């Protein structure tokens, strides 16, 4: 007999009466019962304490459960009472504060338990490890649980039930199976133990209701709800008088498009002066206090300080739109949509004018004659330029309309032009005008896309110079508007080609959604979040120097990392080097002979005598084994590991060298690697691909004999390319190179993890990369001279490190 047993009590110390708190219109315990009822069983029981019995019983009966009460503190005894009163053989243990159980995982747990019993391999306890905290169940042998209760005198075991079995492996057979990938989310928390937990599951239920789902729901829906609730997309726009309204309108549009997939929040300070301008459909997303954390912070503020951005980075990674302040230099990602002034401002990760909110309504033909004019000085007209310009244009007998945010409705001015208040969706009305007079910003580009002629006035000299830079007809600050307008119209209005009637709008919300699925990193070497300078901004990544250890690394990465399949060593390798990896095998093996000779030299400094049995070498990331082949010929007992199954199959099958598939530094499945101690561990162009270098060095140390050699090679930012073509060097660095090393700092860095560097060998010398207008001819006198200079001053674009393990990791720290 299979019995689902939910343990529950009302007087929780951290969250009193939580079992009765409302979740989606029903008591929490009712939602738990309804969900657990989907587990196939013969009987469904609520095991509560005596004090809760009177309240819990009618709820249990309404859900098709039987209520069995027992001691408050001795939960194990409650389960024993259930077993005695029901005659259960198998118990499915559920706790009453878990409304989001993975029913498919629970059912599979039960089936695995029963299957093992049928095979004669029965266990007394089964659960899956790695499920969210609050989404799993435990399967218990009823008979063995009764035995455990008699044998246990532990208060902890009597309170938590399961430990009475799995804390005694010498007595009971217990299995914690690794969860399948579709349920492996150990970082997720769905239980209700605190007020924060309760508020979170309520938000999850609200999200599910908004998508048409009612509790109970599937695992897929639970995970979607968790992602929505816990991954806040925080928008931080400009929203003060004098800063225009374009930035605010842009984030509102993003929120409208992303609200169904992200938990969007719009930060508006309580002191903001334009509170009444917030659209009613946006108000539900407004927050007046910054959240403690966010998955992504989107800053659309025009000018932010370094301190402001640093404070926001404490909440989450910062993506800045059209940022022109000093804070631009430290943002995790910079997306420019309106072209900026360049100059001292750092290059953006991406410049894409097609993300501008372009109008759908556009003129069919270019403007030949100007009759109608629209004057709009932004959502505030803070510089007071609109009406003077409108009066000047009206005197030229144009049909003039001016947008004045201080006016309600439409009226005619004393000067004969039309005055209108703010117009909703103004961009779709621009095509009705031949000329738009505005300042540099959203409306200027929208007018170009609508097919209008455009003249810009300049509230500041910044507006003037940037307008000129991108080809607009523009009036300088504090000029005579009438004469300037007449001159520009008479001489012919410039038509910039940066945006045209044919321009197609790209999807900014989709781009932000893509950026929000990024990978953000602290320093992979030392774990510090201290940021040094940004070294590269590219469309798919930002490279930063660690402020603590000086390691260069990819701090913000948009696209997925490379898959090291067979094509990586064949098609991709051939595209870069002109031949496949196997076709290049002998050349790589030649370099391997040089490397093993250096290792032999280093080994002699550490070991006076090393027996043949101790002369073991492990090559991590061995690929198809050219170095292993060279090392074996040099008398080493060699072993390899690689993430590519195809490569490992070749090494083990064709080369007859022991090798295993392993994603170092993760433990190998069957302990083949860790069962030995090695005199040398090597990584040739591997270390730059690894993320958690503390774990890497710790694992390498555990594998090495005392005095063993750790040797690796990697690209160098201190080579000729990194020194003379710095931006190009970082831009050409592959996106799967998480860290970018420098041979000048490696001695200090490795000392942190208990390694003393014996030698650093500069490799990858390229005379043609020296900064000459005409590269030297290969084989020429200049070529050889530059090659010697490169070797003398260690200017190679790669380097090799040979280090010895010293002391213990604890001593090193």
Buried (B, 14 or more C-beta within 10 A) or exposed (E): EBBBBBBBBBEBEEBEEBBBBEBBEBBBBBBBBBBBBBBEBEBBBBBBBEEBBEBBBEBBEEBEBBBBBBEBEBBBBBBBBBBEEBEBBBBBBBBBBBBBBBBBBBBBBBEBBBEBBEEEEBBBBBBBEBBBBBBBBBBBBBEBBBBBBEEBEBEEBBEBBBBBBBBBEEEBBBBEBEBEEEBBBEEBBBBBBBEEBBEBBBBBBEBBBEEEBEBBBEBEBBBBBBBBBBBBBBBBBBBBEEBBBBBBBBBBBBBBBBBEBBBBBBBBEEEBEBEEBBEEEBEEBBEEEBBEEBBBBBBBBBBBEBEBBEBBBEBBBBBBBBBBBBBBBBBBBBBBBBBBEEEEBBBBBBBBBBBBBBBEBBBEEEBEEBEBBBBBBBBBBBBEBBBBBBBBBBBEEBBBBBBBBEBEEEEEBEBEBBBBEBBEEBBBBBBEBBBBBBBBBBBBBBBBBBBBBBBBBBBEEEBBBBBBBBEBBBBBBEEEBBEBBBEBBEEEBBBBEBBEBEBEBBEBBEBBBEBBEBBBBBBBBBBBBEBBEBBBBBEBBBBBBBBBBBBBBBBBBBEEEEEBBBEBBBEBBBEEEEEBBBEBBEEBBEBBBEBBEBBBEBBEEBBEEBEEEBBBBBBBBBBBBBBBBBBBEBEBBBBBBBBBEBBBBBBBEEBEBBBBBBEBBEEBEEEBBEEBBBBBBBBBBBBBBBBBBBBBBBBBBEBBBEBBBBBBBBBBBBBBBBBEBEEEBBBEBEBBBBBBBBBBBBBEBBBBBBBEBBEBBBBBBBBEBBEEEEBBEEEEEEBEEBBEBBEEEBBBBBBBBBBBBBEEBEEBE
